[in-house]
């Protein structure tokens, strides 16, 4: 199995949603280009950990203004300064990629959740910042972003283990079901790995339940549609992952899945009347 380079077309979920205004779409694409370049460094199977960390430091230096070597980071810095965005929205991503480069060994669900707060949650906060949403929306957005990230880890178990030599499923869950390291690169899922994956997917479904509050408290109709589409896509992917063997075959969303989820998301997003005044997250 060889390495791969992802592009926007390879993503399960919308990167720059077509309903976004052109100006915001351009900003999302810039943010994505920065994140994609840094992620490609961390996932480059031909580079040593030291080389990856050196390249990621160059990206961080360019983001924070002490270097100009990484153009995407320089452009993102200029945009952040112009819009007044918190640099943690990009800096936290680099922390997660550095952790990937070092090969962190996840022992607990809590450690994986903490990783997602750097690797996934900043993307949600960035989109919320684009639309000047209340910071109280960050909590359900974090749940949604974590669900997306972890479902992707289940989807890519074989690739992560064989190519990146990386295991995201927490050791405590793998051990609970008697799953061995070699099970992650076997021709098909062992009974233990099947149970471990289902356990993780069930936890992701719990995160999605928390995320269901998010559309109800968003001011932006476009962002509500985007969130609904992502929720439907995630549910669809979880359904597939529960019923298919990710070691035996590549499990991906189909064009029909995406079109159906888009249609449902648009209907729900247009129909929903948000309750900004009273929510469990305390928005006033």
LOKOL-115668 format. One record per residue (C-alpha): residue number from 1; x negated, y, z. Coordinates in steps of 0.25 Angstrom, whole numbers, plus 2048, in hexadecimal, padded with zeros to 3 digits. Layout:
PAVEX	num	X	Y	Z
PAVEX	NUM	X	Y	Z
...
% end
This chain:
PAVEX	num	X	Y	Z
PAVEX	1	800	800	800
PAVEX	2	7FA	80D	7FC
PAVEX	3	7FC	81B	801
PAVEX	4	807	825	7FC
PAVEX	5	809	833	7FB
PAVEX	6	817	838	7FF
PAVEX	7	81E	844	7F8
PAVEX	8	82C	84A	7FA
PAVEX	9	832	840	7F1
PAVEX	10	82E	835	7FA
PAVEX	11	834	83B	806
PAVEX	12	841	834	80C
PAVEX	13	847	842	810
PAVEX	14	849	84F	809
PAVEX	15	83C	858	80A
PAVEX	16	841	865	804
PAVEX	17	850	864	803
PAVEX	18	856	869	7F6
PAVEX	19	860	872	7FE
PAVEX	20	855	879	805
PAVEX	21	853	888	800
PAVEX	22	848	889	7F6
PAVEX	23	83F	891	800
PAVEX	24	841	886	80B
PAVEX	25	83F	87B	801
PAVEX	26	832	881	7FE
PAVEX	27	82E	881	80C
PAVEX	28	832	873	80F
PAVEX	29	82A	86E	803
PAVEX	30	81E	876	808
PAVEX	31	81F	86F	816
PAVEX	32	821	862	810
PAVEX	33	815	863	807
PAVEX	34	80C	867	814
PAVEX	35	812	85B	81B
PAVEX	36	811	851	810
PAVEX	37	802	855	80D
PAVEX	38	7FF	853	81C
PAVEX	39	806	846	81D
PAVEX	40	7FF	841	811
PAVEX	41	7F2	843	818
PAVEX	42	7F6	83C	824
PAVEX	43	7FC	830	81C
PAVEX	44	7F0	82F	812
PAVEX	45	7EB	821	814
PAVEX	46	7DE	824	80D
PAVEX	47	7D9	82E	817
PAVEX	48	7D3	82C	825
PAVEX	49	7DA	831	831
PAVEX	50	7CF	83C	832
PAVEX	51	7D1	840	824
PAVEX	52	7E0	842	826
PAVEX	53	7DE	84A	833
PAVEX	54	7D4	853	82C
PAVEX	55	7DE	856	821
PAVEX	56	7E9	858	82A
PAVEX	57	7E1	862	832
PAVEX	58	7DE	869	825
PAVEX	59	7EE	86A	823
PAVEX	60	7EF	86F	832
PAVEX	61	7E4	879	830
PAVEX	62	7EB	87E	823
PAVEX	63	7F9	87F	82A
PAVEX	64	7F3	887	836
PAVEX	65	7EB	890	82E
PAVEX	66	7DD	88C	831
PAVEX	67	7DB	886	823
PAVEX	68	7E1	887	815
PAVEX	69	7DD	879	810
PAVEX	70	7EB	873	80F
PAVEX	71	7F3	87B	806
PAVEX	72	801	875	80A
PAVEX	73	7FD	878	819
PAVEX	74	7F9	887	815
PAVEX	75	806	889	80E
PAVEX	76	80E	883	819
PAVEX	77	807	88C	823
PAVEX	78	80B	898	81A
PAVEX	79	819	894	81A
PAVEX	80	81A	891	829
PAVEX	81	814	89F	82C
PAVEX	82	81E	8A6	823
PAVEX	83	82A	89F	829
PAVEX	84	825	89F	837
PAVEX	85	825	890	839
PAVEX	86	81F	888	844
PAVEX	87	812	882	83F
PAVEX	88	815	875	847
PAVEX	89	81F	872	83C
PAVEX	90	813	86E	834
PAVEX	91	808	86C	83E
PAVEX	92	810	861	845
PAVEX	93	810	859	838
PAVEX	94	801	85A	838
PAVEX	95	800	854	846
PAVEX	96	809	848	842
PAVEX	97	800	846	835
PAVEX	98	7F4	847	83E
PAVEX	99	7FA	83C	847
PAVEX	100	7FD	833	83A
PAVEX	101	7EE	835	836
PAVEX	102	7E9	830	843
PAVEX	103	7F2	824	843
PAVEX	104	7FA	826	850
PAVEX	105	800	819	856
PAVEX	106	80E	81B	85A
PAVEX	107	812	813	866
PAVEX	108	81F	819	86A
PAVEX	109	82C	81F	864
PAVEX	110	828	82C	86B
PAVEX	111	81B	82D	864
PAVEX	112	821	82B	857
PAVEX	113	82C	836	85A
PAVEX	114	821	83F	85E
PAVEX	115	81A	83D	851
PAVEX	116	827	840	84A
PAVEX	117	828	84E	851
PAVEX	118	81B	852	849
PAVEX	119	81D	84A	83D
PAVEX	120	82C	84C	83A
PAVEX	121	832	856	843
PAVEX	122	82A	862	83D
PAVEX	123	831	860	830
PAVEX	124	83F	861	836
PAVEX	125	83B	86D	83E
PAVEX	126	835	874	831
PAVEX	127	842	872	82A
PAVEX	128	84A	877	836
PAVEX	129	840	883	836
PAVEX	130	843	886	827
PAVEX	131	851	888	82A
PAVEX	132	84F	88F	837
PAVEX	133	857	885	83F
PAVEX	134	858	885	84E
PAVEX	135	84C	87E	855
PAVEX	136	856	876	85D
PAVEX	137	858	86E	850
PAVEX	138	84A	868	851
PAVEX	139	84E	85D	85A
PAVEX	140	858	856	851
PAVEX	141	84F	859	845
PAVEX	142	843	852	84D
PAVEX	143	84C	846	84E
PAVEX	144	84F	846	83F
PAVEX	145	841	848	83B
PAVEX	146	83C	83D	844
PAVEX	147	846	833	83F
PAVEX	148	841	836	830
PAVEX	149	833	834	834
PAVEX	150	834	827	83C
PAVEX	151	83E	821	831
PAVEX	152	833	824	827
PAVEX	153	829	81D	830
PAVEX	154	832	810	830
PAVEX	155	833	812	821
PAVEX	156	824	812	81F
PAVEX	157	820	807	829
PAVEX	158	817	7FF	81F
PAVEX	159	811	80B	818
PAVEX	160	80D	812	825
PAVEX	161	807	805	82B
PAVEX	162	800	800	81E
PAVEX	163	7FB	80D	818
PAVEX	164	7FA	817	823
PAVEX	165	7F7	80D	82E
PAVEX	166	802	814	836
PAVEX	167	80D	80F	83F
PAVEX	168	818	819	843
PAVEX	169	822	80F	849
PAVEX	170	81F	810	858
PAVEX	171	817	804	85E
PAVEX	172	821	803	86A
PAVEX	173	82C	7FF	860
PAVEX	174	824	7F6	857
PAVEX	175	81F	7EE	864
PAVEX	176	82D	7ED	869
PAVEX	177	831	7E5	85D
PAVEX	178	824	7DD	85C
PAVEX	179	820	7E4	84F
PAVEX	180	811	7E2	84C
PAVEX	181	808	7EC	844
PAVEX	182	807	7E3	838
PAVEX	183	816	7E3	837
PAVEX	184	816	7F1	832
PAVEX	185	80E	7ED	825
PAVEX	186	815	7DF	823
PAVEX	187	81C	7DC	816
PAVEX	188	82A	7DD	81E
PAVEX	189	82F	7E2	82B
PAVEX	190	82D	7D8	837
PAVEX	191	839	7D6	840
PAVEX	192	832	7DF	84A
PAVEX	193	82F	7EA	841
PAVEX	194	83D	7EA	83C
PAVEX	195	842	7EC	84A
PAVEX	196	838	7F7	84D
PAVEX	197	83C	7FE	840
PAVEX	198	84A	7FD	844
PAVEX	199	848	802	852
PAVEX	200	840	80F	84C
PAVEX	201	84C	811	842
PAVEX	202	856	810	84D
PAVEX	203	84E	81B	854
PAVEX	204	84E	823	848
PAVEX	205	85D	822	847
PAVEX	206	85E	828	855
PAVEX	207	856	834	850
PAVEX	208	85F	836	845
PAVEX	209	86B	836	84F
PAVEX	210	864	842	856
PAVEX	211	861	848	848
PAVEX	212	870	848	845
PAVEX	213	871	855	84E
PAVEX	214	868	85D	844
PAVEX	215	872	860	839
PAVEX	216	87C	865	843
PAVEX	217	873	870	848
PAVEX	218	86C	875	83C
PAVEX	219	870	883	836
PAVEX	220	86B	880	828
PAVEX	221	875	878	81F
PAVEX	222	86A	874	816
PAVEX	223	862	86E	821
PAVEX	224	86E	867	827
PAVEX	225	86F	860	819
PAVEX	226	860	85C	819
PAVEX	227	861	856	827
PAVEX	228	86E	84E	824
PAVEX	229	867	849	817
PAVEX	230	85B	844	81F
PAVEX	231	863	83E	82A
PAVEX	232	86B	836	81F
PAVEX	233	85E	832	818
PAVEX	234	858	82D	825
PAVEX	235	864	825	829
PAVEX	236	863	81F	81B
PAVEX	237	854	81B	81C
PAVEX	238	856	815	82A
PAVEX	239	861	80D	825
PAVEX	240	858	807	81A
PAVEX	241	84C	805	823
PAVEX	242	855	7FD	82D
PAVEX	243	859	7F4	821
PAVEX	244	84C	7F2	819
PAVEX	245	83E	7EE	81B
PAVEX	246	834	7F9	81A
PAVEX	247	828	7F0	819
PAVEX	248	82E	7E8	80E
PAVEX	249	834	7F4	806
PAVEX	250	833	803	805
PAVEX	251	840	809	80B
PAVEX	252	843	816	805
PAVEX	253	84F	81F	803
PAVEX	254	856	81E	7F6
PAVEX	255	85A	829	7ED
PAVEX	256	869	825	7F0
PAVEX	257	865	826	7FF
PAVEX	258	860	834	7FD
PAVEX	259	86C	839	7F5
PAVEX	260	876	833	7FE
PAVEX	261	86F	839	80A
PAVEX	262	86E	847	803
PAVEX	263	87D	846	800
PAVEX	264	881	843	80E
PAVEX	265	878	84D	814
PAVEX	266	87D	858	80B
PAVEX	267	88C	855	80F
PAVEX	268	889	854	81E
PAVEX	269	880	861	81E
PAVEX	270	88B	869	817
PAVEX	271	896	863	81F
PAVEX	272	890	865	82D
PAVEX	273	892	871	835
PAVEX	274	886	873	83F
PAVEX	275	888	876	84D
PAVEX	276	87D	880	851
PAVEX	277	884	884	85E
PAVEX	278	885	877	865
PAVEX	279	87B	86B	864
PAVEX	280	874	861	86D
PAVEX	281	867	868	869
PAVEX	282	86B	875	870
PAVEX	283	86C	87F	864
PAVEX	284	873	88C	868
% end
